[in-house]
Each structure stands twice: as structure tokens, then as C-alpha cells.
Amino acid sequence: MHPKLSREVTLANLRRTAEGGCLRCSLLLGGIEEFKHVWNLVELSEDAISIGILPRFNDVLCLSVVTKILDVLHLEYFSCKDDCNLFPEFFPAGEVPESSVSDATFANIKLWIRDCRSRHDLCSSTPNSTIMPTRLVGVGLDNNSLSLRCGSDLMGLAYTALSHSWGNKQERVKPVPKTSRANIQARQQKIPWDDLTKTFQDVVTITRRLGYKAVWIDALCIIQDDELDWAVEASRMAINYENATLVIAASASRTGDDGCLLDREGSRKVVRINSEGRLVSVYVKRPIPHHSSFFPQQIPAPKYLPLFQRAWVFQERLLATRVIHYTQHELVWECKTSSQCECQGMNSATLRYILPKHRVGEVKRNQAEVLKERRNVCERYRQWYEIIQAYSACLLAFDSDRLPALSGIASQIQLPEMGQYMAGIWENAMPRALLWDCSLGKLPRRPSKYRAPSWSWVSVEAHIGPWVPQDSEGVEDVCQILNMRTELVSQDPYGQVHDGFIRLKAPSFAATLQCAKKEQGFLTSHELQYSLVFHHNDHIENLNPDVPLTYGPSQLPGDSLVLIALIVCIDHSEKPSLRRPDWRTDPDVQKGYIGLVMQLKSRLKQENGKTENVYERVGRVGIKAQRIEFEIEKKLQEIVII
């Protein structure tokens, strides 16, 4: 009897119906046998192996080979448009060649580029498209003709750019070749092929195969031991990546030893002859697990896409007009308008149904649409907060790169109405921009060397949660910014800083810090719970510290004195739609304040002879209004935070 496609059968039953003349079952069985090296590892009778078949509406057919011990194999069956397909459940999808250097693979990339350049308005609206990089690597005609090119030699030259991970030094087999003051003259004559890592060699090969003459590679096109050149070129990265015809991303590579051009498992073709003598075919592959990684704000990045974990790459991906990702399984295309992949799974009906709220693959489109408008300060702030949240979760080889690795995006998103950019914060987003926290994921810490003033999220190495209310109604600033300034390290206005302060006027309250081990049910945790005891009424509130306060540069023992500066008042009492469920039974907490918690850092003597206290931020606190409401007007104070 023929097994229905929507029910479970055994492998033995499927084989009997296939040998009995069922063409559909023969194609299914043929697909399983193409992957026999996987499922044959389990030595069981075919009667003990179950086949689960799941047809999906407007999507590929899924099949699972299952034993009583474990799932052995998952497969997807699909058709290609040029082949004869008699069965509608074999929905059309894209073939994935086993070789990433195949003619079909490069033909696909060229098709995506051509389609993007001719049809995508967002991708052709680059404002500085004629500005060229300072230097490019000329790929030449063969491996003996590579050289560093610069000056008028570059005008109007279409080029690619590489996005890659340098990786940990301990993990590298071959060192990353760098341009230095000592070798730049020689590099302008020739770059030895054998000096290049496999990733650099692969990107040269890809650039040539696509018909381009030059590629931008950071290690070769920036003088790595020249601080001024490095700072200037870091500030130009936005233009370099945006103006590249294509950014080639080594997304599956941890170091330069891994390369881009990986062999993939690919899809297999099963061919049978029907009763009329016609060739009938179906394609089979194992499911590709990468698609969710291309959603907006997918955190953390998966281990099989190590490039996505890197902070510099976050910027490169967002700045680029077009990116081709070389992943472990297939190629993925991203531009400012669309995203596609070789298997076409990113556009599948199933994925759109499962995750309708995640605009699949539109990380870059979201950014491009915001930048297209010039009178949208609020939207740019919102986009900036989303960028900070995703970017702060990414890793850096050097703590000092946190601002430089974001400077290109900052330069793109800025508008005059946003005010000056100061250590990751926009002047006119104050004071609410002060209310970030470190409660999202990885253990926060202070960098070993100064990176930013304590009021900036850049001062901590942590996954940052910017404070973004869903509705500005009911939110009132109670803090006034009197002055703020940062001192830049270089000429890049979005780059590193070596000093900064903010002077504000806000209702302020003295408190004492208390800490105790957290209780988790019947157990006591090693983590500490911090609380604040207000001096004026002994009221207690929980402190959300920026970093653990028991060690390191922010060490603050229990019973330390701290100062709390209120920043905003949140009052939802007049707007029931914004109340949380627990507020409906407790009207007292419909109104509250959020403030900064600070420790005394130093005392400075002013010109008039008076001494002024200088503070450092240590955390954030929420306070119920009724606890402090009647004291606020008496507590206004000028505070300097560094």
C-alpha cells in the first residue's frame, strides 16, 4: 500500500513501495540513500527506522529518518525550475553546488549584483559614491602581479572589500600580513602571494572571478604601525565599505587560515525514469541552519558564523551597500533592499509564517530606510539605540576599539539636529541617553585602560540596554544638562576620547550602599544583591550596578556613601493603556523616577578657592515617587560626573 505523505512509515515500507513502482517513493528513497553515509551509522533493521514526511504549503518537503535512539537525519526535497517535476510537494527552491568556486556559484553572484544595480533605488543612492579609498590591492592577472595601488591610479575603479576576522593570535597558524612604514614602498611594487593568508588569497581569487581589478583589505591598505594613518583610515571606513561594489564576508572563518572558499555539503540530484520514458528528478539537501542569524538584532551570533561575533564586522556589514557572505553551507546575499541565499530558504513561506514580526534579512534595509530621510531625528535616535544594543554584544580584540569600530555608523546616522557626538552619546538625546544599563547577558566589566567617561555606555564592556520608552507621553526630564565635553584622541569626531565630563543640575539624594548574597529559593547565590538606603527617610531601593562593585577599578565596599541624581519622572497614572498589570492594583507605583547612582571620585579646587566634588557613575536605580516626592524641590544640586 502506498504510504501517505502526511504520515509516518518505516524505511522498509518505503523501500517496498518504491520497488513496487511508486515513482514518488523511489525519489524519496533515492534522496535518503544519497546521504547513506550519515544514516547508515546506526545499525538497525530498516523495519526499526521510521520515516517522517512533512509536506509544507508553498515550501520544500521535509523528511526525517528517525530511530528509537535518536534523530539520525533530516532532509529537504525540492525541485529546480528547469527540471521535470511531476509532484507539487517538491516545491521549487535553489540548488546549492558542492563547490563554492563553481561557475554556477559565480554566475549567481553576478546575477544578484546586476539585479541590485539595475533595480534597487536604495542601493544606488550613495551620496559619496565617487570618493575612493586611499589605497587598494590591485589583483592583477595572476598571483605574481599583486601590488598596493594608490593616488590617481584608483580614480573610477570598481573594487571589492573584505570583511574578515583577524582571530586570536594564539589560534592563527599564519600571521596576518600587514602594511607598515617599513614595507609600504615594497608593497607598492609587489605583494608576494605566499605572504597572504588563505582568506586574503581567496578574496583575490573571488575578485578576479567576478571581473574586478582591486580589493580593499584593512591589514594591507592601512599602515598598521602609523597611528595617524590608522585613525584617518578608520574614519573613512564608512565610505570605503559603502562605495565598494561588493563586500566579501568570510562569515564562517575564525582566522585567516580558514579562508572563504569552503567545500559545502551542497544538494544532491536524484534522477528516475517514469513510465513514459521521461527523466524525472528531485534535489535533496540537509537543512541549512543559518537563516535566523540574518534577522535584525539576532543576539548572540551563532558559533558557525564567527564573523558575526566581531564588533568591527558589525559596522562593515551595516555600512556596505552589498555583501556576499561565504558561510559553511552556502552563499548569502545582503544589500540595502533585499536578502537572498542559494537555497532560497530566506524567502520561504514557512520562515515568513513562523517569524512574521522579524523582517527576515532586513538588517541593512532598516538602516538604509532611516538614512534616506533627512528630517527624522526621532527615528535616527531609535535606530541608534537598536544599533548600540546589538553592537555592544559583539567582541573586540582590543578594548580601545569600541568607539573607532562604530565611528563609520555614527558619521552616517548623524544630523545637525542631534547635536555633538560625545563618546557614543548624542548631545541632544540628553539627559535620557544617560539611562542605559548593563543587564543584558554577558558579565560587565571596566576596560583596563580609560575608554570613556563613566556616564557613557562606552565606559563599560557589556551588553548594553539603552533606555528607550515605548511612548514619550508620561515621561518628564527632571535633570538639566549645564555643560558636557569630551576630548578626542584624533581628528575623527566619532573616534576615541581620552577625557570627558558632564555637569548637570538634578534632584539629588544621599544614600548608603548595602550588599548581600542573592537568595534563590532555599539556596544562597554567590552573586551579590546591591541595595540603597536613603538617608532622609531610610527607604530602600535595589541598585542595578554597571559592573560588579566587589573588585576592579569600580570596587565599592558595603556601607559606602553614594549620591543619587534623578534624571526622569515616569507618570502613567493619567494613561491607563501604558500601565503594567501589577500597577492596576497598586496605584502608588504608577509614578516613579529613574536616576543615576554615583560614588565620589575626587575633590577639585576651583579658582575661587572652593572645593567641588567630582563623581563617577556606578549604576542606575528606579524609585517609587511617594518615597521622595515631597523632598525633590529641596534637593536640587549641581553635579560633575567624569
N, C-alpha and C positions, 0 to 999 in steps of 0.2 A: 504494500500500500504506500502511496506517495506521502511523505511527511509534509504537513502544512508548514508554511514558512513562519507562522507565528507561534509554533510550539516547540518543545524540546524533544530531540531524538538522540539515539546513540550513534556513535561513529559507524558501528557495524550496520545499523539500519540504513544510514545514509549511503554507505558503500553498496548495499544490496539494491537500493532503488536506482543508484547511478548505473550499476552493471545491468540492471533490468531495462535500461533505455531512457531513463529520465535525464534529459539534457541539462536542466537546471541543477539537479543534484550532482551531475557529473562535473559541472563548472565549480560548484561549491567544494566538492571533494578535491578537485584539482588544485584549488587555492590552498586547502589545508596541506596537501602534500608538497606544495612549493615551500612550505615552512616546516617540513617534517623534522628538520634538524633541531627545532625547538620542542615540538610536542612529543617526539619520539623518546625524549629523555626519561619519560615516565613509562616504565614497563608494565603496562596493564593490558588486559584484553580489550578489544575495541567495543565489546558489549558493556564495559565498565566506564567508557569515556562518553560523556554527554556533549551534545552539540546544541547550544542555544542560539536560535536565529531570531534576529530582531529587525524587521523592515521598519524604516522611518519615513515619514512623509517628506517628500522633496529633499531627500538626503541619502547618503550611501547606506548600504545594508551592512549591519553589524553581525558578526558571528563569534561565538565564544566556544572554545574547546575546554571542557571542564572535567576534572576528576574529583573523586571524593576527598582527595588530599588538598588540592589547591587548584587555582585557575592556572591553566597551562598556557593558553594562547588566546589572544583577541585579534580578530581580523576585520578589515573593512573591504567590501566588494563594490566595485563601481565600473562604469563604462566610460569610454572616450568617444567623442562625437564622431570621429572618422571611422569607427569600427561598427560592425553589425551587432546590434543588441536587440534580442527578441524579448527581453524580460524587463518590465518597467521598474522592478525593485532594484535593478542595478543602475542606480541613478548616475548621471554624468558627473565626473569630477576630473581632477588633474592628475596626470601621470607624473611620478617622481623618479627621474632617472637615477640609477645607482651611482653614476659618476657626476661630480659637480663640475667637471671640465668638459662635459659632453656638449656637442653642438646644439642640442635641444635646450640645454640649460642656458647657454649664452643667447640663443635666439629668444628665449623667454624674457631675459633681462632687457634686451634691445627693444622688444615689443612694449614692455612696461615703460621704458624711458620715452619711446616715441609717442605712446598714448598720453603720457603725462604732459609732455612738452606741447602737444597739439591741442589738448582738450581741457587742461586744468588751469583755470584763471588764477586760483590761489597760488599755484606753483610758479606762475610766470610773472608775479607782481613783486619781485625782489627789488627794493629801492636802490641798492648799491651794486647792481649786477656787473658793472664794468670795472670794479675795483679788484685788482689781482693780489694774490699773496706775494710776500717779499721774495720768497724762494719756492721752487718746485723741483721735484726729482724728475728729470727727463728720462723716460723709459727706453728710448732708442728702439732699434730694430732687433737687437739681440742682447744677450746677457753681458756682453763686453762693451756696451755703449751707454751705460747708465752714467749720469752726471747731475750735479746740482746746478740748476739754472736760475738766473735772477735778472732784474732790471728790464730793459726794453725787450729782451728775448721772450718775455712772458705775455706781452700785450695781446689780448683777444684769444688766448689759448684756452680751449676747453680742457678741464682737468678733473680727476677724481681725487678723493681724500680718504685716508684710512682712519677708522675708529677702532682702537685696539686696547688691550690691557698689557701694560708692561709686566705685570705679575710681581710676585715677591722675588727678591733677589735670590733667596735660598732655593727657590723652585726652578730657576732658569738653568738650562743646560748651556745655552749660548748667550753671551751678553748682548744687550740691546746696543746696536751700533749708534753712536751719537756724533753729531757735528759739533766741533769745538773750535775755539780760536786757533788752535794749533793745526787742525786738519782741513779747515774750510777751503783753503786755496787748492789743496789736492783734490778735494771732493768736487770742485767745480770743473776739474779735468776728467775725473773718473771716480766712480763708486764701485769698488770691487764686489762682484756678485757674491763671492764666498763670505764677505763680511756680513751679509744680510741674514737676519733670522728667517725661518720658514714663512712666517706671516708676511714679512716685507717682500720676500721673493714671490709669494702667491699674489699679493696685491699688484705687483708689477705685471705678472702674467695676466691677471684679470683686466688690468687697464689696457694692455696691448690687445687682448682678445676682443675688447669692446670698441677698439679703434681710437683710443685717446693716447696722447703723447706725453702726458705728465701726470704725476700724482703728488699730493701733499701728505707728507708723513712728519709728524711732530718731531721725532727724535732726530731726523735728518735736516729738516727745514728751519729749525730754531737752534741758535748757537747755545748749547746747553750750559756752558760754563760762563756765559756772559749775562749777568743779572739784568742789565738794561735791555738787551735784545730779548731776553725771556719775557720781561714784563710787557714790552711793546707788542710782541707777537701773541702773548696770552690775551691782550686786549683786542686783538684783531681776529680771534678765532671765530667769532660770530660771523664775520664776513667771509672768512676762508671756507667754513663749512656750508654756509648758506649759498655761496656762489659756485661751489663745486657742482659739476653736472651730476655727479653721483658720489655719495659717501658709501664706502665699502666697509662693512662692520664684521669683524672677526668675532661674532657673538658667542661662539662655542669654545673659544680659545682662552685658556688661563694665562698663558705666556706666549712669547713669540715663537716658541718651539712647536706649538700646536698647529699653526697655520690656519688658512681659511678653506682651502680646497680639500675637504674631507670626503672620504668614501661614505656614502649613505646606504642604508639597507634598501631603500627605494621600493618601488612597487613591481610586482611580477605579473606577467601576462599569461593567462590560461586560454588555450585555443581548443575548440572542439568542432567537429563536422556534424551538421544536423541531417535530418532525414532527406533533405533536398540537395545535399552535397555542398552546402554553403558553409564557409568558415564563420563560426560564432565565437566571440571572445569576451572575456571579463578581466578586469585588473584587480589585484589583491595587494593589500599592504597592511602592516601593523599600524594601529592608530598613532598619530603624531601628537605628543602631549604639550606642544608649545603654545597653543593659541591663546590661552588665558593670560600668558605673560605679556601680551601686547595690548591688554586693556589699560585704560587710564588708571594711575595710582595702584598698580598691582604690586603690593609690598608684602613680604620681601621678594626680591628677584630669585628665581629658581636656580638650583645648583647647576643644571645643564645649560644655563645661559649665563655663565660667569661674567660676561662683559656688562650685563645689566646691573651688576652689583657695584660698579665703579662710578664715582661722582663725576669725573671728567667726561665719561661716556654719556652720562645723563644729559649733560649740556650739548655734547656733539650731536646726539640723536635729536634733541629738540630743535637745535639750530639748523640742521641740514634741511635742504629742500627735498632731497630724495635720498633714501637709504636702502641698500640691499643687505640683508642680514644673512650671513653664512652660518646656519645653525647645524646641529648634529644630524638633523633629519631632512632638511630641505632649505630652500631659499624663501625668505620672507621680504616682501617689498613694503616700504612705507614712504609716503610722500605727504605733502600738506593737504591733500584731498582724499586719498584713499589708502587702503592697505590690502595686500593680496599675498597669497602664498602658492607654491607649486601645486599642492594638493587641493587647493580651493576651499579648504575647510574653514578659513576665516570668514567666508561668506555663506556658510551653510545655514540652512533654515533651522536646524537643531540648535546651533550655537546662539542664534538670534532669539530663539524661543526660551532657552534656558537662562540667558542673561540679557533680558531686554533693556535693562537700565544701563548696562555697560555698553557704551557705543564702541563696538569692537574695532580695535585698531585705530582709534581716532585720537591718540595721544597728540600727534603732530597737528591734526586738523583743529583741535580745540585751541591750541596756541596760535595757529595762523588766523583763525577767525577773530580772535581777540585783537591781534596786532593789525588786522585790516582796518579797523575803525580807529579814529583819532580823537574821538570825544567820548571815551568810555572809561574814565578813571576808576569807577567802582568795579567794573568788570576786570580791569587790569589788577586791581588790588586782590580781588577774589582769585584770579589766576595765579598771582604771585604767592598767595598763601598755599594754594594747592601744590605749586612747584616746591616751596620750602618743605612741605610735609613729605613729598616723595624724595626730594634731593637729599634731605638730611639723613635719610635712612641708608644712603649709598656710602661706600667705603673710599678712603683715601690712603695712598701710600705715605703721604706727608700731611700732617695736621695743618700746616701752614697754607695748604692749597684750597681750603674751604671757600674762601672768597674768590680767588682767581678762577676756580673751576666753575663759578657761577656768573662771572663778570660779563660774559657774552650775552647770556639771557637777560641780565639786568639792563644792559645797554639797549637791547631790543625792546624791552617792555616799558621803559621809562617814558613819561610825558612831563613837560614843564609843570603841569598842574599837580604832579605827585611830589614836587619839591626835591630837595637834595637827597642823594643816596648815601646813607651812613651805616657802614658795617652790616649790610643786609636788611636795613630798615629804611622805608621811605619817610622823609620828614613830615609830609602832610597826612600820613597814616597814623601819626601820633595823636594822643597817647595810647590808643588801644593796641597799637603794634607792640607795646611793651608786654602784653599779657600772654605771651607764648608759654608753653610748658613742655616738660620732658617726660611725659607719662606714656609715650607710645613705643613700647618694645625695648630696644637694646639698652643695657645699663649705661647711664650717662656718666661722663667724666669731664674734667677740665683738661684741655691740652697742656702739655708740659711747658710750652712757651706761649707767651702772650699772643692772642689772635684777635681779640675784640674786647670792647668794654663789656662789663658784666650785664648791662641792660640789653645787649644784643643776643639773639639766639646763637650767633656765631661763636660766642664765648664758651659754649659747651659742645662737646662731641656727643650728640644724642639724636634720637629720632624725635623731631620737633612737632608739636601740635600747636600751630598758630591759633590764636583766639579769634574766631570768626563767627559772630552771632548770625543765626539764620534770618533774623529780622532786626533792623536797627531801631524799630519802634520800642520804646520802653528802656532804651539804653542811653544813659546820660554821662558825659565826661564830668568828673569832679576834680580832675587834675589839670593844671595848666603848665604847658611847656614854656619855660622862660628862655632857655638857650640850650643848644646842643651842638657838638662839634666832634669830628674825628680827624686825625692826622694820617694822611696817606703815606704809604711807603714809596710809591712810584707815581708816574703821571696818569696811571689808569684810575679814573674816578670811581670805578667799581671794583678796584683791586684791594690788596692788603692794607691794613691800617696798623699803626704802632702805638696809637694813643686815642683817647676819646673820653668825653664826659657828657652828662646831661644835667641841667639844673631845672628843677620843676617845683611847683607850689601845689601842695596837696594836703588834705586832712591826714594827720599822722598820729599814730598811737604807739606807745612803748609797750613791749611785751617781753616775756621770758620764754626761752626755748626749753621744751622738755622732750625727752626721747625715751622710748621703751620698746621692748621687743614685741613684734606683732603676734597676736594670738590667732591661730587658725583652728577653730573648733577646740579640741582637747589638747592641741599641740601648740608649742611656742616656736615661732619662726626665728631664724637668725636675722631677718630683716628688721629694721627699726621703724617705728611709727613716730613721726615728729608732730608735736602739738605746740600751740602758742597760748600762754596765759597773759591776758590783757591786764595791765597794771591798774587801770582806773576802775575796773569792776570784777576782776578775777574770772572773766568769761574765757572759755577755752575753745579754740578752733584748730582744726587739723592743718598742718603745713604741707604743701606739695613742694619738696625741695628740688632745685635744679639738678644737683648731684648729691650723692651721699655725703653727709656732713661729719662723718666719723674719721676721715683720713684725707690726705692730699691737701692741695692748696686752699680748699674751702672748709677745712676742718673747723667745726664749731661745736664745742662740748655742751652737754646739758647745762641748764641754768644760765646760759649766755643771754645777754641783753640784745634785743633786736628792735628794729624800727619798722613799722608797717605804714606804707603810703597808699592811700586809696586812689584808684585810677578811674573806675567807672561805677555807676549805680545801675542796677538792673531792676526795673519795676514792671512786673507783669500783672499787677493787681487790676489794671484797667483793661487788660486784653486777655480774656479767658482762653482764646484759641492758642495762646503761647504757654499756658500753664502746663506743667508736667502733672501726671495723675496724682502724685503724692501731695502736690500743692493744694489741690482742691479741698483736702481735709485739714490742711494746716495753713491758714491764710497768712500767718506770720512770715512764712518763708517765700512768699510771692515777691518780696522785695529784698535785695541784698546788695553787697558791694564786693568787688574783686580788687585786690591790692597786691603790691609787691612787698616782699619781706627782705630786709637788708641788715647787714652787720656793719658796724663801724670799722672802717679800713684805716683811716689816718686822720690827723688834725692838721690843717694848714693855717699858717699865719698870714692874714691879709695885710694890705698896705696900711689900713687904718689901725693896725695893731691888734685887731680882734682875731680870735681863732674860729675857724669854720670846720665843722665835721664833714668828712667825706666818706661815703658809704659804698658798699658792694652788694649787689643783688645776690640773694641765696635761694629765693623761691617765690611762690605765689600762694595766696590764701583767699578763700571765699568767706564772707562774714554776713551773718543774718542782720538785717537792718535794725531790728529792735534793740540789738545789743549795743549799738554805738550811735544811733540816730541823733540823740539829744546832745552829743558831745562834738559833732562834726565841726560846727562853726567855730568852736573854741580851739580847734586843733590844727588850723592851717599853719603850714610850715614850709619854708624853702629848704630844698634838699639837693645836694650834689651827689650824683652816682657816677662811679667810674667803672 
